[in-house]
Amino acid sequence: MRPQRESLKKLWVVLGMAVAFMSMDICFTYSQEVKTQEAARPVVAHENARKPLATKIIPPSADMYAVDPKPLSNVECGQCHTKIYINLKTDGGRHKFQCQECHRVLHAYSPVKKNWQELMPRCNDCHILPHGEKFPDCSSCHGDPHAATKITETEILTNSCVICHGKQFDELQKFPSAHTKLSCRDCHTTHGFLPNCNACHKSHYEGEDFATCATECHPVHMPLEINYKKDANARICWACHGKIHAVWQKSPSNHAHVNCADCHSKHGYIPACSECHAMPHSKQLLERFPNCLTCHLDPHDPPVKQHKL
């Protein structure tokens, strides 16, 4: 029995080695076939593969530097200096001209030389104390020369309105009103800001355009000096003269069709009847009754003839 077992064991060992050699041969054959297929496949360049750059050298010509370059336009300067260009466009005021009129030398700043101040134009190159000796430092109000109309609110500016706005200051003092008691900044919260009247005042009538208060009736710095145009709408008068308006509006006379400003050309002015009515009656009657209102009682609702039907 023992020799038989030994023989079976040797047989299994031989069979195992045969199977192993067969597996190795199969793997080697497959690997060779794969390599052969890869070699036969056409080579395709990857889309992200780096391609060699084609460098073309242009030979110099005689006229290469024959023409001088044109100066940059403001739009071309604005391609790099966009914020400055926009500031000039929106708030530049009288500074909206060619960049080179101020900046005579361009792109010459050197961090080593620190020549910034030498290159930058100075205000007194063009302006010689335009606001007097009390404002020698332009940058204290005009912080950005490219936005010259945008004034910085500083203490020196707030306390010196009268220097530039003397006319308005004189009107406030000469014609006292509630506006005289206010400081300039109560209404003009920023330099150049013109408030609408409805910021403080109620409307005189429904639908009133507050933007025209100053031109229609109340000059801003002397509001009690009522002033209106010849064609001012009668609605303006209603706010203060409501009772007279109610009588005038219901009158059957021709006066109800005449605008207030046609007779009252200035506020408070009372015209004479003869300015419109020349000798409406006989000479004898007028001599007897020189005052028209003796008979016609109320100029806003004078008696009229009643026509019989």
URVEN-V671813 format. One record per residue. N is the residue number from 0. RES is the residue in one letter. SS is DSSP state (2 for helix, 1 for strand, 0 for the rest). OMEGA is omega as a letter, one per 30 degrees, with the letter a starting at -180 (NA if undefined). NEAR is the number of other ideal C-beta (glycine too) atoms within 8 Angstrom. Layout:
n,res,ss,omega,near
N,RES,SS,OMEGA,NEAR
N,RES,SS,OMEGA,NEAR
//
This chain:
n,res,ss,omega,near
0,M,0,a,4
1,R,2,l,5
2,P,2,l,6
3,Q,2,l,7
4,R,2,a,8
5,E,2,l,8
6,S,2,l,8
7,L,2,a,8
8,K,2,l,8
9,K,2,l,8
10,L,2,l,8
11,W,2,l,8
12,V,2,l,8
13,V,2,l,8
14,L,2,a,8
15,G,2,l,8
16,M,2,l,8
17,A,2,l,8
18,V,2,a,8
19,A,2,l,8
20,F,2,l,8
21,M,2,l,8
22,S,2,a,8
23,M,2,a,8
24,D,2,l,8
25,I,2,a,8
26,C,2,a,8
27,F,2,l,8
28,T,2,l,8
29,Y,2,l,8
30,S,2,l,8
31,Q,2,l,8
32,E,2,l,8
33,V,2,l,8
34,K,2,l,8
35,T,2,l,8
36,Q,2,l,8
37,E,2,a,7
38,A,2,a,6
39,A,2,a,5
40,R,0,l,6
41,P,0,a,3
42,V,0,l,4
43,V,0,a,4
44,A,0,l,5
45,H,0,a,5
46,E,0,l,4
47,N,0,a,3
48,A,0,a,6
49,R,0,l,3
50,K,0,l,4
51,P,0,a,4
52,L,0,l,4
53,A,0,a,4
54,T,0,a,4
55,K,0,a,4
56,I,0,l,4
57,I,0,l,4
58,P,0,l,4
59,P,0,l,4
60,S,0,a,5
61,A,0,a,4
62,D,0,a,6
63,M,0,a,6
64,Y,0,a,4
65,A,0,a,5
66,V,0,l,5
67,D,0,l,3
68,P,0,l,4
69,K,0,l,4
70,P,0,l,6
71,L,0,l,9
72,S,0,l,6
73,N,2,l,10
74,V,2,l,7
75,E,2,l,7
76,C,2,a,12
77,G,2,l,11
78,Q,0,l,7
79,C,0,a,5
80,H,0,a,8
81,T,2,a,8
82,K,2,l,6
83,I,2,l,10
84,Y,2,l,12
85,I,2,l,9
86,N,2,l,13
87,L,2,a,13
88,K,2,a,7
89,T,2,a,7
90,D,2,a,10
91,G,0,a,13
92,G,2,a,7
93,R,2,l,6
94,H,2,l,10
95,K,0,l,7
96,F,0,a,5
97,Q,0,a,6
98,C,2,a,8
99,Q,2,l,9
100,E,2,l,6
101,C,0,a,9
102,H,0,a,9
103,R,0,l,5
104,V,0,a,5
105,L,0,l,6
106,H,0,l,3
107,A,0,a,7
108,Y,0,l,7
109,S,0,l,7
110,P,0,l,5
111,V,0,a,4
112,K,0,a,5
113,K,0,a,6
114,N,0,a,9
115,W,2,a,7
116,Q,2,l,5
117,E,2,a,5
118,L,2,a,9
119,M,0,l,6
120,P,0,l,7
121,R,0,a,5
122,C,2,a,9
123,N,2,l,6
124,D,2,a,7
125,C,0,a,4
126,H,0,l,8
127,I,0,l,4
128,L,0,a,8
129,P,0,a,4
130,H,0,l,7
131,G,0,a,6
132,E,2,a,5
133,K,2,l,7
134,F,2,a,13
135,P,0,a,5
136,D,0,a,5
137,C,2,a,8
138,S,2,l,7
139,S,2,l,9
140,C,0,l,12
141,H,0,a,9
142,G,0,a,6
143,D,0,a,8
144,P,2,l,8
145,H,2,l,10
146,A,2,a,11
147,A,0,a,12
148,T,0,l,8
149,K,0,a,9
150,I,0,l,10
151,T,0,a,10
152,E,0,l,7
153,T,0,a,8
154,E,2,a,5
155,I,2,l,9
156,L,2,a,13
157,T,2,a,10
158,N,0,a,6
159,S,0,a,10
160,C,2,a,10
161,V,2,a,7
162,I,2,a,10
163,C,2,a,7
164,H,0,a,9
165,G,2,a,8
166,K,2,a,6
167,Q,2,l,9
168,F,2,l,10
169,D,2,l,8
170,E,2,l,11
171,L,2,a,13
172,Q,2,a,8
173,K,2,a,6
174,F,0,a,11
175,P,0,l,5
176,S,0,l,9
177,A,2,l,6
178,H,2,a,9
179,T,2,a,9
180,K,2,a,4
181,L,0,l,8
182,S,0,a,4
183,C,2,a,9
184,R,2,l,7
185,D,2,l,6
186,C,2,a,8
187,H,0,a,11
188,T,0,l,6
189,T,0,a,7
190,H,0,l,9
191,G,0,a,7
192,F,0,l,7
193,L,0,a,4
194,P,0,l,9
195,N,0,a,6
196,C,2,a,10
197,N,2,l,8
198,A,2,a,7
199,C,0,a,5
200,H,0,l,8
201,K,0,a,4
202,S,0,l,9
203,H,0,a,8
204,Y,0,a,9
205,E,0,l,4
206,G,0,a,5
207,E,0,l,8
208,D,0,a,5
209,F,2,a,10
210,A,2,a,5
211,T,2,a,7
212,C,2,a,11
213,A,2,a,9
214,T,2,a,5
215,E,2,a,11
216,C,0,a,9
217,H,1,l,11
218,P,0,a,9
219,V,2,a,9
220,H,2,l,9
221,M,2,a,11
222,P,0,a,10
223,L,0,l,7
224,E,0,a,7
225,I,1,a,8
226,N,0,a,8
227,Y,0,a,9
228,K,0,a,7
229,K,0,a,6
230,D,0,a,6
231,A,0,a,13
232,N,0,a,7
233,A,0,l,10
234,R,2,l,8
235,I,2,a,12
236,C,2,a,11
237,W,2,a,11
238,A,0,a,8
239,C,0,a,5
240,H,0,a,8
241,G,2,a,8
242,K,2,l,6
243,I,2,a,9
244,H,2,a,11
245,A,2,l,8
246,V,2,a,11
247,W,2,a,11
248,Q,2,a,7
249,K,2,a,8
250,S,0,l,11
251,P,0,a,5
252,S,0,l,9
253,N,2,l,6
254,H,2,a,11
255,A,2,l,11
256,H,2,a,4
257,V,0,a,8
258,N,0,a,8
259,C,2,a,9
260,A,2,l,12
261,D,2,l,8
262,C,2,a,9
263,H,0,a,11
264,S,0,l,8
265,K,0,a,6
266,H,0,a,7
267,G,0,a,6
268,Y,0,l,7
269,I,0,a,4
270,P,0,l,9
271,A,0,a,4
272,C,2,a,9
273,S,2,l,6
274,E,2,l,6
275,C,0,a,7
276,H,0,a,8
277,A,0,l,5
278,M,0,a,6
279,P,0,a,4
280,H,0,a,5
281,S,0,a,5
282,K,2,a,6
283,Q,2,a,6
284,L,2,a,8
285,L,2,l,10
286,E,2,a,6
287,R,2,a,6
288,F,0,a,8
289,P,0,l,5
290,N,0,a,5
291,C,0,a,8
292,L,2,l,8
293,T,2,l,6
294,C,2,a,7
295,H,2,l,10
296,L,0,a,7
297,D,0,a,8
298,P,0,l,8
299,H,0,l,8
300,D,0,a,11
301,P,0,l,10
302,P,0,l,6
303,V,0,l,7
304,K,0,l,3
305,Q,0,a,4
306,H,0,l,4
307,K,0,l,3
308,L,0,NA,2
//
